[in-house]
Amino acid sequence: MTGPLRQAWEDQAAAWAVWARTPGHDTFWHHTLPELLAILPGPGRRTLDLGGGEGRLARELTARGHTVTAFDGSPTLTRLAARHDAPTVTVLADLAQLPVRGATADLAVACLSLQDVDDLAGAVREAARVLVPGGRLCLVIVHPINSAGRFASDAPGSAFVVTGSYLDEFHYSDHAERDGLTMTFHSMHRPLEAYSLALEDAGLLIETIREPAWSNPGPSARYNGWDRLPMFCLVRAVRPD
């Protein structure tokens, strides 16, 4: 992560750790993680967690047999991941300048991190550089339709309204209060084409794109509508042999 987004996430590090570590609190546990596991290759020699945060994904992948090294631009989150009761190997690093030799990993995972970097193209090029031929990059992003607008109300069946230009790139912040916890998410909206072009320019070939509906989002009004529109987008791409 580089520039203002990197600092914004460092400023939110303590709040994010509480948000992410509260059992069952975040959508990661009951929506994002199962969808990611559905497209994720099995364990290989080395898995890189790009934007690992406080370590929750690295811990989940380690428990499933992956040998994981995580990278994050936040000193606080890197420290929290390393000092967890189930610590993970975590390196403080810019995702666009990974301290890793080329062609040494067979899997890289960027779970909800690429919309939080300023240099998307650089981060994807680095992911491609460190993959072995045949290695894969799996990424999850906030779906661009999600970051481009909002539902008109919390009522079931409410219309979704694009509030600006879907095709423009812009910083945005999303302040959330849920079950007594608060968190401000700082991200970059980019159209889906921007991610596709970054993969293309890095020489990676897209194998699958998924836009899962949330089939059972629960009773809370905050989830209304996400059974009709994708909250997240998942992509798996391969470095050709």
N, C-alpha and C positions, 0 to 999 in steps of 0.2 A: 504494500500500500504506500502511496506517496502523497505528498502535498497536503492540502487542507482536509481531505477525508481521513487521512491517517491520523492527524491530530484530533479530529473530531471524535474518532473512535477511542483514542487514548483518553480523552476527556470523559467518555461514557463507560470506561472499562469496568469500574466498580459496579455501576448499575447493571451493565450487561451480564456480569458474572452472576449476580443474584438472579436476574431474569432467566438466564440459561440454565442455572443449576437448581431452580425450584422444580421439584418433580412434577411432570405432566403439565407444566405451565405454558411452555412455548409450543407453537405449532410444529416444531421440529420433531417432537416425540411421537405425535399421533398422525402426522401427515407427511412431512418432508422426509424423515428417515426411512419409512417403509418404501416410499416411491424411489428414493435414491438407491436403496439396496436392490431394488428390482432391476436396475440397469448396471449395477456395479460388477465388474469382474471379480473372481475369487482372489484370494491372497496369492501374491507372487514373491519375488525377491525383495522388493522395496516399494512402499506406497508413500507418496508425499501428500500431506494435507496442507493445501494452499489457503491461508487465511484461517488458521486453526482456532483462533480466539482463545477461550479459556480451556479448551481441550476436549469438549464433549464428543466431537466426532472422532478424534484420534483414539479416545478411550473405547468408543463403540467398535471401531475398526480393529483395534488391538485385541479386543475380546473375541473377535471373529477370525483371528489368526493372521492379520496383516502385521507386517513389520513397518511401523509408521514413524516418519519424521515430519513434524509440523512446523510451519513457518507463519509468523504473524508480524505486523508492523507495530504493534502496541507493546511497549515494555511491560506494562502492568498485566496484560492478558498472557503474555509469554511467561511471566513469572508465576502467575496463578496456575497455568497448565503444568508447569514443572513441579509445583509444590502441592498439587492435589494428592489426596490419599492414594489415588491410582495415577501416579505421574507419567507423563509422556515426554518423549524427546522433542523439545520445542526450541526453535531457533528464532531470534529476533532478526527479521530480514524484510527488505523491500521485495514484494512479489515480482517486480520487474527487474530484479537483480539478485537472483537466488544464488547463495553460496554453495552450489552443487555442481559437480562435474557433469558434462553432457552425457547423455545416453546411459544413465545409471539407474533409472526407475522404470518399472513396467506399469505403474499406475499413478496418476495424479488426480486429486479430488479437490475441487473448489466449490464448497457448499455454502451458498449464500454469501460469497465474498467478492465476486467479480463486479457486482454493482456498487461495491464500496471502495473501488480503486480508481484513482485518477487516470492511470496509464493502462487502460484495458489492453491495447495492442501489445505493449511491452510485457505485461503479465502473461498473456497467452503465448507469446513467442518464447518466453522463458520456460513455460510448461512444456512446450513442444521440444525445446532444446534438451531438457533433462530426461525426456522419455527415450527408451530404447525403440528401435524399429519394431512396429507391432504393438507398442505401448499405447495406453489409452488415457485420455483426459475425460473425466466425468465432472460435469458442472451443474449446479443448481443456481438459478437466479430468480429474483423477484420478477414475475412475468411483466414485460413492458406494458401490457394493457392495464395491469394493476397500478403501476406507478404513474400512468398517464391520466388517471381520473379517479372517480369515486362513485359509490352508489348515492343516489339522490336522497335516500333516507334509509333507516334501519328496517323498514317494513318489508315483509316477504314479497318478492316479485318486483322490488323497486328497480327503476331504470339505472343503468350504469352510464355515467356521463364523462366523456373525455373533456378535461377542463382546459387543456392547452393543445399544443401540437404534438401528436404522437411521434412525429419524425424528428423533432428537435432533441438535442441533448441538454440536460439541465440538472443541477444539484437540487435535491429536495430533502426535507426533514419531516419525519413522521413521529410525533410525540404520542406515546401510548401510556395509558393508565389501566391496569388490569389486576384485579384481586389484591389491591393494596400496593402493587409494585408500579414503578414508573420507569420509562426508558425512552430516549430520543434516538431514533435511527437516522443516520446521515448516509445518503446514497446518491448515486447518479442515475437518472433515467436515460436509457438509450433504447432506440428501437431494436427489434430482434435482428434486423439486418446488420447492425453494428457488431454483434457477437458473431454472426455468421462470417462477416468479412475478416474479423480478427482471427478466427480459426483458419479461414482460407489463406490469409497472408502468412500464417505460421506454418502452412503446409500440412495442416491436419484435415482429415476427411470425416465428415459427420456420418455417424452410423445410425443414430436415432435421435429424434426430438419428441419429447412428451410434454403434454399440457394437461396434467391430470385435474379433473374436477374433484372436489372434496365430497365424496359420496355420502358421508355421515358427519357433517360438520358440528353437530351438537346444538343445544337449545339456545345458546347465547346469540343475541341480536348482532354481535360483531361479526358473526360468521355468515349471516344471511347473504345469499347471492353467490357464494363461492362454490355452490354446486352447479352453477350455470356458467361461470367464468373461471379460467385458471388463475389461481393465486401465484403459482410458481411455474417455471419452465425448467425442464431437465434435458441435458444434451450429453451424448457420449460421442467422442471423436477419437480417431486412431491416427497415429503416426505411421505412414506407409512403410512397408519393408523396403 
